[in-house]
Amino acid sequence: MARKKGLGKGLGALIPEDDTLTNLIEEKKDSERVLNVDIEDIDASEGNPRKTFDEEALKDLAESIKLYGIIQPIVLTKNDKRYEIVAGERRYRAAKIAGLTTVPAIIKELDEKSKDMISMVENIQRTDLNPYEEALAYDSIMKDYKLTQAGLSEVIGKSRTYIANMVRLLSLDEMTINELEKGNITSTQARALLTVEDITQRNKYLNMLINKEITVNEVERRASRKRRVINSEQDVFIRDIQDRLSESIGAKVRLNKNNNTWKLNIEFFDEQQIEDFLDRYELDK
């Protein structure tokens, strides 16, 4: 039997059975009514993994809303006299462009973790998140819910290899990230640039990729010439250990052997990742 895509049963392990994500985002129950909420009383969620929105796509959606209205209500939580978006920020932004003063919405009572999970899963399941935003979303879910890449794979229905490759993008330098978010390079090209450790050289290859002066394979071939050559069996062994450590720790790991001495290097891309590492292994106690 083919493996079922989507959220899958793994989500039940994250949220208690009587309050599952499926129940939170399923069709509204009798006790939940669609309300027309003043658009000026709504705030976007700071936890939304989507950081950029295609303006042309929003304008197209706004035109559709003018003709047909908002077919699917947005999901909100109430915070004092204001509301915060849990799901449906694109519809909210397009409604503002269309000049609507109210939007149809369902009001939910959710804790912070449930809000974050709904927002992230909804956005991940869409196809228009840029690769870096998608990587950030995966990383946030794994941190918040103490999931491994294999565990997240079961929840969202994507392979562990796919998730691992996406999360690797978080190790990119700022210039490469900017070009990736703009769509000037693909995630495959960005991962190839990760094999180039020298930033100056990497930026050179970045510009060459943008200008179509070099291929991904050529970038990887040139980078491999600069890397230290070691015995092929030892290389496979080391990479296997690195991959397993990286997944367990949740950070990029480099393992080197010099004679009889092993050196382990862990790379964190921000201070929060260091704090998460210390908390996970109770190293700050």
C-alpha positions in Angstrom: 0.0 0.0 0.0 1.3 3.5 -0.9 2.3 5.7 2.0 -0.3 8.3 2.7 0.9 11.9 2.2 0.0 14.9 4.4 -0.3 15.1 8.1 -0.6 11.4 8.8 -1.2 9.7 12.2 2.1 10.9 13.5 0.5 14.2 14.6 -1.4 12.4 17.4 1.9 12.0 19.2 2.4 15.7 19.3 -0.9 17.0 20.6 -3.3 15.0 23.0 -5.9 12.9 21.2 -8.8 15.0 22.4 -7.2 18.2 21.0 -5.4 17.1 17.8 -4.4 19.4 15.0 -6.9 17.7 12.8 -9.7 18.6 15.1 -8.4 22.2 15.3 -8.5 22.8 11.5 -11.3 20.5 10.4 -14.7 21.9 9.2 -16.2 24.0 11.9 -18.4 22.3 14.4 -21.9 23.4 15.4 -20.4 25.5 18.3 -18.1 27.4 15.9 -19.7 30.1 13.8 -18.2 32.1 10.9 -18.1 35.7 12.0 -17.4 38.8 10.0 -14.5 40.4 11.8 -13.4 44.0 11.3 -10.1 43.9 9.3 -8.6 46.7 11.3 -8.9 44.6 14.4 -6.7 41.8 13.0 -2.9 41.5 13.4 -0.6 39.2 11.5 1.2 36.5 13.5 4.9 37.1 14.1 5.3 33.3 14.2 4.2 32.9 10.6 7.1 31.1 8.8 6.2 32.9 5.6 8.2 36.2 5.6 7.7 37.4 2.0 4.6 37.5 -0.1 4.4 37.7 -3.9 2.8 41.1 -4.6 1.5 40.1 -8.0 0.0 36.9 -6.6 -1.7 38.9 -3.9 -3.2 41.3 -6.4 -4.5 38.4 -8.4 -6.1 36.9 -5.3 -7.5 40.4 -4.5 -9.2 40.5 -7.9 -10.7 37.0 -7.2 -11.9 38.1 -3.8 -13.6 41.1 -5.4 -15.5 38.8 -7.7 -16.3 35.8 -5.5 -15.5 36.9 -1.9 -13.4 34.9 0.6 -14.6 31.3 0.2 -12.5 29.8 3.0 -12.7 31.7 6.3 -9.4 32.7 8.0 -8.6 31.3 11.4 -8.1 33.7 14.3 -7.5 33.7 18.0 -8.7 36.5 20.3 -6.2 38.6 22.3 -8.0 41.1 24.4 -10.0 43.3 21.9 -7.9 42.3 18.9 -7.4 39.2 16.9 -4.3 37.3 15.7 -4.1 35.3 12.5 -3.5 31.5 12.9 -4.1 30.5 9.3 -5.0 32.6 6.2 -2.6 35.5 6.1 -2.5 35.6 2.3 -6.3 35.9 2.2 -6.1 38.6 4.9 -3.5 40.7 2.9 -5.4 40.2 -0.4 -8.7 41.3 1.3 -7.0 44.5 2.4 -5.9 45.2 -1.1 -9.4 44.4 -2.4 -10.7 47.1 0.0 -12.7 44.8 2.3 -13.6 46.2 5.7 -14.5 42.8 7.2 -13.4 39.2 6.6 -15.1 35.9 7.4 -13.3 34.2 10.3 -13.5 31.3 12.7 -12.3 32.2 16.3 -10.3 29.4 18.0 -9.1 29.1 21.6 -5.6 27.7 21.1 -2.4 27.5 23.2 0.8 28.9 21.6 2.1 25.5 20.5 -1.1 24.6 18.7 -1.2 28.0 17.0 2.4 27.6 15.8 1.8 24.1 14.6 -1.3 25.0 12.6 0.3 28.1 11.0 3.5 26.2 10.1 1.9 23.1 8.7 -0.6 25.1 6.7 2.3 27.2 5.2 4.5 24.1 4.6 1.8 22.4 2.7 1.5 25.3 0.3 3.9 25.4 -2.7 4.8 29.1 -2.6 7.0 29.2 0.5 10.5 30.0 -0.7 13.1 27.3 0.2 14.7 29.3 3.1 11.3 29.9 4.7 10.5 26.3 4.4 13.8 25.3 6.0 13.1 27.8 8.9 9.6 26.2 9.4 11.0 22.7 9.6 13.7 23.8 12.0 11.1 25.6 14.2 8.8 22.6 14.4 11.6 20.3 15.3 12.8 22.6 18.1 9.4 23.4 19.5 8.1 19.8 19.5 11.5 18.1 20.2 11.3 16.2 16.9 14.0 14.5 14.9 14.1 14.8 11.1 12.6 11.3 11.0 9.8 12.3 13.4 9.0 15.4 11.3 9.0 13.2 8.2 6.2 11.1 9.6 4.2 14.2 10.6 4.3 16.1 7.2 4.7 13.2 4.8 8.0 14.2 3.3 11.2 12.1 3.3 13.9 12.5 6.0 16.4 13.1 3.2 14.3 15.9 1.8 14.0 17.6 5.2 17.7 17.1 5.9 18.6 18.8 2.6 16.2 21.7 3.3 17.5 22.3 6.8 21.1 22.4 5.5 20.1 25.7 3.8 20.1 27.4 7.3 23.9 27.1 7.2 24.2 29.4 4.2 25.8 32.9 4.4 23.6 36.0 4.2 24.4 36.9 0.6 23.5 33.4 -0.7 20.3 33.4 1.4 19.2 36.7 -0.1 19.6 35.4 -3.6 17.8 32.2 -2.7 14.8 34.1 -1.2 14.7 36.3 -4.4 14.5 33.2 -6.5 17.7 33.9 -8.3 19.1 30.5 -7.4 17.5 27.2 -6.6 17.8 25.2 -3.4 19.9 22.6 -5.3 22.3 25.4 -6.4 22.4 26.7 -2.8 23.3 23.3 -1.4 26.1 23.0 -4.0 27.5 26.4 -2.7 27.6 24.9 0.8 30.3 22.6 -0.4 32.5 25.7 -1.0 33.9 26.7 2.5 35.8 29.8 1.4 33.2 32.6 1.4 35.0 34.7 -1.2 35.1 31.7 -3.5 31.5 30.9 -2.7 30.4 34.4 -3.7 32.3 34.1 -7.0 30.4 30.8 -7.8 27.1 32.4 -6.6 27.4 35.1 -9.2 28.5 32.6 -11.9 25.4 30.5 -11.1 23.1 33.5 -11.3 24.7 34.5 -14.7 24.5 30.8 -15.9 28.3 30.7 -16.3 28.7 27.5 -14.3 26.7 24.4 -13.4 25.9 22.8 -10.1 28.1 19.8 -11.0 31.0 22.0 -11.9 30.7 23.9 -8.6 30.8 20.6 -6.7 33.7 19.3 -8.7 35.8 22.4 -8.1 35.0 22.4 -4.4 35.9 18.7 -4.1 39.4 19.4 -5.5 40.1 21.8 -2.6 38.9 19.4 0.1 41.3 17.2 1.9 41.5 13.8 0.2 41.1 10.8 2.6 40.7 7.0 2.2 37.3 6.3 0.6 36.2 3.8 3.2 37.2 6.1 6.0 35.3 8.9 4.2 32.1 6.9 4.1 32.5 6.0 7.7 33.1 9.6 8.8 30.2 11.0 6.7 27.9 8.4 8.2 28.9 9.4 11.8 28.6 13.1 10.8 25.0 12.6 9.5 23.9 10.7 12.5 25.4 13.2 14.9 24.0 16.1 12.9 20.5 14.7 13.1 20.8 13.9 16.8 22.2 17.2 17.8 20.2 19.3 15.4 23.2 21.2 14.0 25.8 20.9 11.3 28.7 18.6 12.4 32.2 18.1 11.0 34.4 15.2 12.1 38.1 15.1 11.3 40.8 12.5 12.1 44.4 13.4 12.4 46.6 10.3 13.1 45.0 8.8 16.2 43.1 12.0 17.3 39.5 12.8 16.4 38.2 16.4 16.3 34.5 17.2 16.4 33.3 20.6 15.2 29.7 21.7 15.8 28.4 24.7 13.8 25.5 26.7 15.2 23.9 29.4 13.0 22.5 31.5 15.8 22.5 31.8 19.6 19.1 30.3 19.9 20.3 27.0 18.4 23.1 26.9 21.0 20.5 27.4 23.8 18.4 24.6 22.4 21.4 22.4 22.3 22.3 23.1 25.9 18.7 22.6 27.0 18.4 19.3 25.1 21.4 17.8 26.8 20.9 19.6 30.1 24.4 21.0 29.8 23.6 24.3 31.6 22.7 22.6 34.8 
